[in-house]
Amino acid sequence: MSTNVERLRDPQQRAERATRILDMAADLLLRHGYRRVTMDDVADGVGIGKGTVYLHWKTREQLFGAVFAREVLYAMDELRQALRQDPQVCLLHNFARAYFLAITNRPLLRGLLLDDAHLVGKLTSSPDTARDERHATMARDYLDLLAKHGLLRDDLPVDQIGYAYQATFEGFLRAGEQHADLLARTVQRAFEREPAIPDTTLREISTATVTLLTALIDADRTASGLPQP
């Protein structure tokens, strides 16, 4: 058995190689856009043969889809870390601010969410329906959690608040400006109540939100087949 084959069968080295491929593909996509990046470009950038890239991803679309799936995971993990560091992040306006920054600091992810044809190419015409449904379910569960504790305005159904919140969030993303603080103030005034809430309850809500995010991250990672970080 050749050394190269042995390396391909070693899980750790295979995962490390996959990570290098994804890093290179992300860099090339950001610099040149979807239409101008080929599998040859990615292989040359990593310093491996194109056939080795195909051992990980069978098509160009699968590879670039994995790049964007990883960007989503990175942003969600950043949001999860923010919640662990500060329970106040569980409040909707702080949650929106943290997630907004996680997205806007990742141009590829922002391009994916806004269907930027230059960056995303024809991946815009083949959305990941299962992933979208998982994210929508998590968002509903999170808003229900806030409503249960009296942290959302009570004159609108939660689903209408969710719709209006999503539209507001996407509008700020499309503006292309780093107005995270303005987004937070807008969300707070439009959708929240501000009852006195004990620190212990706030920590419970934060922990529950982390649990929701962790389940979503795990499900997304499993579905995408991405290597463990």
N, C-alpha and C positions, 0 to 999 in steps of 0.2 A: 504494500500500500504506500502511495507517495506521501511525502510530507504535506503537500497542498491539500490532499484529500483528508488527511488526518486533521488539519487545521479547520477545514470546513465542518468536520464532525464534532469539533470541540465547541460546546455551547457558549462558553465565555468569549472565545475568539470570534465565533460567528456573530454574537451580539455586538462586539466591539467593531467588527467590520460593517455591520448594518448601520451602526451609529455614524461611522465615518461617511458612509454613502449618503445617509440622510443629511448630515451636516453639509456635505458638498452640494447636494441637490438643492438644499435650501438657499445656500449662498448664490448659486448660479441662477435660481429662479428670481431671487431678489434683484440681482444685477441685470439680468437679460430678459426675464419674463418667460412665460410658459412656452410660447411658440418657438423660441430660439434655443431652447436647451434640449439636447439629445442625450440618450443613454451613453453614447460615446464620450460626450463632454463630461458627464458625471464620472465615468470610469477613468478617463484621463486625469481628471482632477484628483481622484483618490489614489491613482497610481496602480490600478488593477485592470484586468481584462474585462471587456464588456460582458463576457459570459459569466463572470463572477457576480456581477450586478444582477443578472437574470436568475442566479441561484436564490436570490433573496426576493426579488419582485419580477413577476413574469412579464409585465408590460410597463411602459413608461407611465401610463395613467395610474397604475397601482403604486408605483414609486412616488409620484408626486402627490397622490392621495394620502400616502403615509406621511409625507412631509407636513401636509396641512393638519392631519390628525394629531401629529405630535405637537404642533403649535397650539392646538386646542388644549391638549393635556397640560402643556407648560403653563398656559394662562390659568387654567383651573387649579393647578397645584399652587401657583402664586397666590391665588385667592384663598385657598385653604390655609396656606401659611400665614396670611394676614389675619385670618380668623383665629388661628391658634395664638398669635401674638397679642391680639387685642380683641376681646369679646365685643366691643362696640361696633366692630365691622359687620356684625350680624344685622344691624339696623339697615333698612333698605337703602337709605341715602349713602351710607358708608360702603355698603356692599356694592352699590352701583359705581361709586368712585373707584374702589379697588379694582373691580373688574374692567372698568373703562381704561384705567392705566395699564392693566395687564395686556389689554388688546392693542391699545395705541402704541405701546412700546414694541409691538411685534407687527411690522408692516405686512408680512405674509398673512397673518391671521386676520388683520383688518381687511386685506384684499379679499380673503375668502368670504368673510361675513358680508361684505358689500358687493360681492360678485364682480370683482375687478377682472375683466376679461384679459388684460395684459398679464397679470400675475397668475391667474387661475386657469385661463384658457377654457377648454371645453369641459373641465370639471364642474363649471357653473351649471351645465345642462344635465349633470348626473349627480344630484345631491344625495347624501347619505341619509336616506329616510329613517332608517332605524336609529341612527345617532340623533337625528333631529327630534325624534319622538322621546328618546331617553332624556334629552336636555329639557324638552317641554314638560315632561313629567316631574323632573327635579325642580324646575322653576315653580310649578303649581304647588308642589309639596312645601317648598320654602315659603311661598306667599301664604299658604294655609297656616303654616307655623306662626308667622308674624300676626296673622289675623286672630288666631286663637288666643294670643297674648295681648290683644287690643292695640297693636302697634300700627295698624292700617286704618285709614278712614273707614267709617262704618256706614256711609250713605251710598256706597257702590258695591256691587258684588265683586268678589275677589277676582273672578275671571275678567271683568271689565278693567279692574285696576291693573291686572297683568298685561292686558292688551295695550292700555294707554302707557304703561311703564315701558314696555318693549318699544313702542313707537317713539317715545321720548329718547330712550337710550340710543336707538338706531339713528335718530335725527342728529344727535350730538356726534356720533361716529362719522356720519356723512359730512359733517361740517369740516372735518379735517383739522380741527384746532384742539389744543390741549386745554380744554375747559372743564377739567375734572371737578373743580370746586363748584363751578356754576351748575354743572349737572347735579351734583349732590344737593345743592340748595333747591334746585327746581324739583327734584324728586321728593325731598323732604316736605316742601310746602304743598305739593300737589297730591301726594298719596299717603302721607303718614299722620298719625296722631302722636302726641308726645306725653303719654302718661308716665307718672313716676314708676320706675321699674327697679326692683332690688338688684343688686349686683349678682346675687346668687341666681336669680331668674335669667339675667342677661347671660351669664355663663352657661346656663342650661340651654338656652336658645342657640348660643354660639356652638356648643358641643353638638347639638342636634343638626345644625347646619353643616358642620364639618362632616358628620356622619353621612348626610345626604350627598355631599360633594365626593367623599371617598368612594361611596358606592358607584357614583357616576364615573369617576376616574377609572376605577377598576373595570367597570363594564366596557368603557371605551377602549381601554388598553387591550383587554381580551379580544374585543371585536376587531381591532385594527391589527393585532398580531405584532405590535411594536415590541422591541426589546425592553426589558426592565431597565430603569435608569441606574 
